[in-house]
């Protein structure tokens, strides 16, 4: 079974940057589309963006477009989320997952997430 572990979160001031890493165990090559998601306090989890297997196509939510960049290294079974110009509204727990798991509402597929706090 494929599992996901997120890392790299922390406390950062508005305007700062962070790079999150998603480490995937299992058959990474079977995942056509990887997504990054976040859940702010008191809100539902939302998609931040997603990327396809060959790293040629990435899509972002409107609130992060131009500030966040997703990339993946298939040789390292890893997906990255580079975040710049962070805003307090970016605060939340960030998760990665196989896009198909999310579509199929597989609640047992989520990893522990990593906390990102944007505050002065």
C-alpha positions as CSV (number, residue, x, y, z in Angstrom):
1,X,0.0,0.0,0.0
2,X,1.3,3.4,-0.9
3,X,1.8,5.8,2.0
4,X,2.6,9.5,2.3
5,X,4.7,11.4,4.8
6,X,4.9,15.2,4.7
7,X,7.7,17.3,6.1
8,X,9.2,20.8,6.0
9,X,6.5,22.8,7.7
10,X,7.1,25.4,10.4
11,X,6.5,29.0,11.5
12,X,7.3,31.7,9.0
13,X,6.6,35.4,8.8
14,X,4.3,36.9,6.1
15,X,6.2,37.2,2.9
16,X,8.5,34.3,3.8
17,X,9.1,31.0,2.0
18,X,9.0,27.3,2.9
19,X,9.6,24.1,0.9
20,X,7.5,21.1,1.8
21,X,8.5,17.5,0.9
22,X,6.2,14.6,0.4
23,X,8.0,11.2,0.7
24,X,6.1,8.3,-0.8
25,X,6.6,4.7,0.1
26,X,5.3,2.0,-2.2
27,X,4.8,2.0,-5.9
28,X,5.3,5.7,-6.7
29,X,5.3,5.0,-10.4
30,X,1.7,3.9,-10.2
31,X,0.6,7.4,-9.2
32,X,-0.3,9.4,-12.3
33,X,-1.2,12.6,-10.5
34,X,0.0,13.8,-7.1
35,X,-1.7,16.6,-5.3
36,X,-1.0,18.9,-2.4
37,X,-3.8,19.8,-0.1
38,X,-4.3,21.9,3.0
39,X,-6.7,22.3,5.9
40,X,-7.0,25.5,7.7
41,X,-8.4,25.7,11.2
42,X,-12.2,25.3,11.1
43,X,-12.3,24.7,7.4
44,X,-12.5,21.8,5.0
45,X,-9.5,20.4,3.3
46,X,-8.8,22.0,-0.1
47,X,-6.6,21.3,-3.0
48,X,-3.6,23.5,-3.4
49,X,-2.4,22.1,-6.6
50,X,-1.5,18.9,-8.5
51,X,1.1,17.6,-10.9
52,X,1.2,14.7,-13.3
53,X,3.7,11.9,-13.4
54,X,6.2,13.3,-15.9
55,X,6.3,16.8,-14.3
56,X,5.0,18.4,-17.5
57,X,1.7,19.7,-16.2
58,X,0.8,21.3,-12.9
59,X,-2.4,23.1,-11.9
60,X,-2.9,25.4,-8.9
61,X,-5.8,26.9,-7.0
62,X,-6.4,30.5,-7.6
63,X,-5.3,31.6,-4.2
64,X,-1.8,30.2,-4.6
65,X,-1.1,30.5,-8.3
66,X,2.0,32.4,-8.9
67,X,3.3,31.9,-5.4
68,X,3.4,28.1,-5.1
69,X,5.3,25.6,-7.3
70,X,4.9,21.9,-7.3
71,X,7.6,19.5,-8.6
72,X,8.3,15.8,-8.3
73,X,11.4,13.7,-8.4
74,X,10.3,10.2,-9.4
75,X,13.8,8.8,-8.7
76,X,13.5,9.9,-5.1
77,X,9.8,9.0,-4.7
78,X,9.2,12.6,-3.7
79,X,7.0,15.5,-4.4
80,X,7.7,19.1,-3.4
81,X,5.8,22.2,-2.7
82,X,7.8,25.4,-2.9
83,X,5.8,28.2,-1.3
84,X,6.8,31.9,-1.6
85,X,5.3,35.2,-0.4
86,X,3.4,33.3,2.2
87,X,0.3,35.0,3.7
88,X,-1.5,34.3,7.0
89,X,-4.3,32.8,5.0
90,X,-1.9,30.0,4.0
91,X,-1.8,28.7,7.6
92,X,-2.9,25.1,7.9
93,X,-1.9,21.5,7.8
94,X,-0.5,20.5,4.5
95,X,-1.0,17.0,3.0
96,X,0.0,15.2,-0.1
97,X,-1.9,12.4,-1.7
98,X,-2.6,10.5,-4.9
99,X,-5.3,12.5,-6.7
100,X,-7.3,9.4,-7.4
101,X,-7.5,8.6,-3.6
102,X,-9.0,12.0,-3.0
103,X,-11.5,11.6,-5.9
104,X,-12.5,8.2,-4.4
105,X,-12.7,9.7,-0.9
106,X,-10.3,7.3,0.6
107,X,-10.0,8.8,4.1
108,X,-7.5,6.1,5.2
109,X,-5.0,7.2,2.6
110,X,-4.0,10.5,4.2
111,X,-0.6,10.9,5.9
112,X,0.0,12.9,9.1
113,X,0.5,16.2,7.3
114,X,2.8,19.0,8.2
115,X,1.8,22.2,10.0
116,X,2.5,25.6,8.3
117,X,1.9,28.7,10.3
118,X,2.3,32.1,8.8
119,X,2.4,34.8,11.4
120,X,4.4,37.8,12.5
